[in-house]
Amino acid sequence: MEKYINAQEFMEYLKENNLVIIPESYADERIKELNAEKLKKRLLRRRGMITFREISDSKLWGEISPKAAKSYALREIENNGLVQKNEVILVKKGKMNVYKIHHLAVERVAKIKGII
């Protein structure tokens, strides 16, 4: 069953309801940004350990992969920089070992990078 609509009426309907037409790719990117922002706020409220995957997903240290975040933190430990030796620990998670970093170190690095 085909039905045609009046373009003028459709445009007026959009204006009356404050609606716009955007590309799907833009909407997807915006949703990802909002989810990252929500995760970032939740992680900053957390008082404990944070995984490098969460740092990457929330973009707390910018556009960085989990592997690069871990590498950065370990390099900072070696250079006696922003991250202290006792702030990164190895935790058993099932059969895997996962590195986690203390939230204070995450905040410290994010402030230096200008993210928060």
MODELLER restraints for C-alpha pairs under 7 A, 6 or more apart:
rsr = mdl.restraints
at = mdl.atoms
rsr.add(forms.Gaussian(group=physical.xy_distance, feature=features.Distance(at['CA:14:A'], at['CA:20:A']), mean=6.49, stdev=0.5))
rsr.add(forms.Gaussian(group=physical.xy_distance, feature=features.Distance(at['CA:36:A'], at['CA:57:A']), mean=6.26, stdev=0.5))
rsr.add(forms.Gaussian(group=physical.xy_distance, feature=features.Distance(at['CA:36:A'], at['CA:58:A']), mean=4.38, stdev=0.5))
rsr.add(forms.Gaussian(group=physical.xy_distance, feature=features.Distance(at['CA:36:A'], at['CA:59:A']), mean=6.65, stdev=0.5))
rsr.add(forms.Gaussian(group=physical.xy_distance, feature=features.Distance(at['CA:37:A'], at['CA:58:A']), mean=6.43, stdev=0.5))
rsr.add(forms.Gaussian(group=physical.xy_distance, feature=features.Distance(at['CA:39:A'], at['CA:58:A']), mean=5.44, stdev=0.5))
rsr.add(forms.Gaussian(group=physical.xy_distance, feature=features.Distance(at['CA:40:A'], at['CA:58:A']), mean=4.93, stdev=0.5))
rsr.add(forms.Gaussian(group=physical.xy_distance, feature=features.Distance(at['CA:40:A'], at['CA:60:A']), mean=6.36, stdev=0.5))
rsr.add(forms.Gaussian(group=physical.xy_distance, feature=features.Distance(at['CA:47:A'], at['CA:103:A']), mean=6.35, stdev=0.5))
rsr.add(forms.Gaussian(group=physical.xy_distance, feature=features.Distance(at['CA:48:A'], at['CA:102:A']), mean=5.94, stdev=0.5))
rsr.add(forms.Gaussian(group=physical.xy_distance, feature=features.Distance(at['CA:48:A'], at['CA:103:A']), mean=5.81, stdev=0.5))
rsr.add(forms.Gaussian(group=physical.xy_distance, feature=features.Distance(at['CA:49:A'], at['CA:100:A']), mean=5.71, stdev=0.5))
rsr.add(forms.Gaussian(group=physical.xy_distance, feature=features.Distance(at['CA:49:A'], at['CA:101:A']), mean=5.29, stdev=0.5))
rsr.add(forms.Gaussian(group=physical.xy_distance, feature=features.Distance(at['CA:49:A'], at['CA:102:A']), mean=4.48, stdev=0.5))
rsr.add(forms.Gaussian(group=physical.xy_distance, feature=features.Distance(at['CA:49:A'], at['CA:103:A']), mean=5.70, stdev=0.5))
rsr.add(forms.Gaussian(group=physical.xy_distance, feature=features.Distance(at['CA:50:A'], at['CA:100:A']), mean=5.32, stdev=0.5))
rsr.add(forms.Gaussian(group=physical.xy_distance, feature=features.Distance(at['CA:50:A'], at['CA:101:A']), mean=5.30, stdev=0.5))
rsr.add(forms.Gaussian(group=physical.xy_distance, feature=features.Distance(at['CA:50:A'], at['CA:102:A']), mean=6.18, stdev=0.5))
rsr.add(forms.Gaussian(group=physical.xy_distance, feature=features.Distance(at['CA:50:A'], at['CA:103:A']), mean=6.17, stdev=0.5))
rsr.add(forms.Gaussian(group=physical.xy_distance, feature=features.Distance(at['CA:51:A'], at['CA:99:A']), mean=6.41, stdev=0.5))
rsr.add(forms.Gaussian(group=physical.xy_distance, feature=features.Distance(at['CA:51:A'], at['CA:100:A']), mean=4.51, stdev=0.5))
rsr.add(forms.Gaussian(group=physical.xy_distance, feature=features.Distance(at['CA:51:A'], at['CA:101:A']), mean=6.32, stdev=0.5))
rsr.add(forms.Gaussian(group=physical.xy_distance, feature=features.Distance(at['CA:52:A'], at['CA:66:A']), mean=4.92, stdev=0.5))
rsr.add(forms.Gaussian(group=physical.xy_distance, feature=features.Distance(at['CA:52:A'], at['CA:69:A']), mean=6.08, stdev=0.5))
rsr.add(forms.Gaussian(group=physical.xy_distance, feature=features.Distance(at['CA:52:A'], at['CA:70:A']), mean=6.13, stdev=0.5))
rsr.add(forms.Gaussian(group=physical.xy_distance, feature=features.Distance(at['CA:52:A'], at['CA:100:A']), mean=6.54, stdev=0.5))
rsr.add(forms.Gaussian(group=physical.xy_distance, feature=features.Distance(at['CA:53:A'], at['CA:66:A']), mean=4.87, stdev=0.5))
rsr.add(forms.Gaussian(group=physical.xy_distance, feature=features.Distance(at['CA:55:A'], at['CA:61:A']), mean=6.72, stdev=0.5))
rsr.add(forms.Gaussian(group=physical.xy_distance, feature=features.Distance(at['CA:56:A'], at['CA:64:A']), mean=5.62, stdev=0.5))
rsr.add(forms.Gaussian(group=physical.xy_distance, feature=features.Distance(at['CA:56:A'], at['CA:65:A']), mean=5.40, stdev=0.5))
rsr.add(forms.Gaussian(group=physical.xy_distance, feature=features.Distance(at['CA:56:A'], at['CA:66:A']), mean=5.33, stdev=0.5))
rsr.add(forms.Gaussian(group=physical.xy_distance, feature=features.Distance(at['CA:60:A'], at['CA:110:A']), mean=6.00, stdev=0.5))
rsr.add(forms.Gaussian(group=physical.xy_distance, feature=features.Distance(at['CA:60:A'], at['CA:115:A']), mean=6.47, stdev=0.5))
rsr.add(forms.Gaussian(group=physical.xy_distance, feature=features.Distance(at['CA:61:A'], at['CA:110:A']), mean=5.40, stdev=0.5))
rsr.add(forms.Gaussian(group=physical.xy_distance, feature=features.Distance(at['CA:61:A'], at['CA:113:A']), mean=6.83, stdev=0.5))
rsr.add(forms.Gaussian(group=physical.xy_distance, feature=features.Distance(at['CA:61:A'], at['CA:115:A']), mean=6.71, stdev=0.5))
rsr.add(forms.Gaussian(group=physical.xy_distance, feature=features.Distance(at['CA:73:A'], at['CA:83:A']), mean=6.24, stdev=0.5))
rsr.add(forms.Gaussian(group=physical.xy_distance, feature=features.Distance(at['CA:76:A'], at['CA:82:A']), mean=5.97, stdev=0.5))
rsr.add(forms.Gaussian(group=physical.xy_distance, feature=features.Distance(at['CA:76:A'], at['CA:83:A']), mean=5.54, stdev=0.5))
rsr.add(forms.Gaussian(group=physical.xy_distance, feature=features.Distance(at['CA:77:A'], at['CA:83:A']), mean=5.42, stdev=0.5))
rsr.add(forms.Gaussian(group=physical.xy_distance, feature=features.Distance(at['CA:77:A'], at['CA:84:A']), mean=5.52, stdev=0.5))
rsr.add(forms.Gaussian(group=physical.xy_distance, feature=features.Distance(at['CA:77:A'], at['CA:85:A']), mean=5.61, stdev=0.5))
rsr.add(forms.Gaussian(group=physical.xy_distance, feature=features.Distance(at['CA:82:A'], at['CA:108:A']), mean=6.91, stdev=0.5))
rsr.add(forms.Gaussian(group=physical.xy_distance, feature=features.Distance(at['CA:82:A'], at['CA:109:A']), mean=6.50, stdev=0.5))
rsr.add(forms.Gaussian(group=physical.xy_distance, feature=features.Distance(at['CA:83:A'], at['CA:105:A']), mean=5.68, stdev=0.5))
rsr.add(forms.Gaussian(group=physical.xy_distance, feature=features.Distance(at['CA:87:A'], at['CA:101:A']), mean=5.54, stdev=0.5))
rsr.add(forms.Gaussian(group=physical.xy_distance, feature=features.Distance(at['CA:87:A'], at['CA:102:A']), mean=5.14, stdev=0.5))
rsr.add(forms.Gaussian(group=physical.xy_distance, feature=features.Distance(at['CA:87:A'], at['CA:105:A']), mean=6.79, stdev=0.5))
rsr.add(forms.Gaussian(group=physical.xy_distance, feature=features.Distance(at['CA:88:A'], at['CA:99:A']), mean=6.77, stdev=0.5))
rsr.add(forms.Gaussian(group=physical.xy_distance, feature=features.Distance(at['CA:88:A'], at['CA:100:A']), mean=5.67, stdev=0.5))
rsr.add(forms.Gaussian(group=physical.xy_distance, feature=features.Distance(at['CA:88:A'], at['CA:101:A']), mean=4.40, stdev=0.5))
rsr.add(forms.Gaussian(group=physical.xy_distance, feature=features.Distance(at['CA:88:A'], at['CA:102:A']), mean=6.51, stdev=0.5))
rsr.add(forms.Gaussian(group=physical.xy_distance, feature=features.Distance(at['CA:89:A'], at['CA:99:A']), mean=5.64, stdev=0.5))
rsr.add(forms.Gaussian(group=physical.xy_distance, feature=features.Distance(at['CA:89:A'], at['CA:100:A']), mean=5.47, stdev=0.5))
rsr.add(forms.Gaussian(group=physical.xy_distance, feature=features.Distance(at['CA:89:A'], at['CA:101:A']), mean=6.44, stdev=0.5))
rsr.add(forms.Gaussian(group=physical.xy_distance, feature=features.Distance(at['CA:90:A'], at['CA:97:A']), mean=6.33, stdev=0.5))
rsr.add(forms.Gaussian(group=physical.xy_distance, feature=features.Distance(at['CA:90:A'], at['CA:98:A']), mean=5.62, stdev=0.5))
rsr.add(forms.Gaussian(group=physical.xy_distance, feature=features.Distance(at['CA:90:A'], at['CA:99:A']), mean=4.48, stdev=0.5))
rsr.add(forms.Gaussian(group=physical.xy_distance, feature=features.Distance(at['CA:90:A'], at['CA:100:A']), mean=6.36, stdev=0.5))
rsr.add(forms.Gaussian(group=physical.xy_distance, feature=features.Distance(at['CA:91:A'], at['CA:97:A']), mean=5.56, stdev=0.5))
rsr.add(forms.Gaussian(group=physical.xy_distance, feature=features.Distance(at['CA:91:A'], at['CA:98:A']), mean=5.17, stdev=0.5))
rsr.add(forms.Gaussian(group=physical.xy_distance, feature=features.Distance(at['CA:91:A'], at['CA:99:A']), mean=6.08, stdev=0.5))
rsr.add(forms.Gaussian(group=physical.xy_distance, feature=features.Distance(at['CA:92:A'], at['CA:98:A']), mean=6.19, stdev=0.5))
rsr.add(forms.Gaussian(group=physical.xy_distance, feature=features.Distance(at['CA:110:A'], at['CA:116:A']), mean=5.91, stdev=0.5))
